[in-house]
Amino acid sequence: MTCQELVELVTEYFDGTLDEATRAAFDEHVGMFPGCSTYLEQMRATVRLAHDVKALESSVEVAELLEAFRGWRAGA
């Protein structure tokens, strides 16, 4: 597996949809290339943060605050 192939498969990796052989090649590649290991960890952090932001934005308090800022900015 090349580094480019790993990048192209990262979404499927997170979704758990890689077949067994591809998953094994993915894991082996990550173990051999520190840059790809770092990339995978950065993507994990990005996914986690995106999930946290989505959860935060769906809270009533944050939605009300965002609406207040939109109204304030529109009136400025």
GINOR-V209892 format. One record per residue. N is the residue number from 1. PSI is psi in whole degrees, -180 to 180 (NA if undefined). Layout:
[[N;PSI] [N;PSI]]
//
This chain:
[[1;138] [2;167] [3;-40] [4;-41] [5;-40] [6;-46] [7;-41] [8;-23] [9;-3] [10;-36] [11;-46] [12;-36] [13;-50] [14;-34] [15;-15] [16;27] [17;6] [18;142] [19;167] [20;-44] [21;-42] [22;-39] [23;-42] [24;-43] [25;-39] [26;-53] [27;-41] [28;-44] [29;-46] [30;-37] [31;-23] [32;-22] [33;105] [34;-36] [35;-39] [36;-34] [37;-44] [38;-43] [39;-45] [40;-43] [41;-39] [42;-40] [43;-40] [44;-46] [45;-40] [46;-46] [47;-44] [48;-44] [49;-40] [50;-40] [51;-43] [52;-42] [53;-43] [54;-43] [55;-41] [56;-44] [57;-25] [58;-6] [59;147] [60;-44] [61;-45] [62;-40] [63;-42] [64;-41] [65;-45] [66;-41] [67;-40] [68;-43] [69;-38] [70;-42] [71;-39] [72;-44] [73;-37] [74;-32] [75;-10] [76;NA]]
//
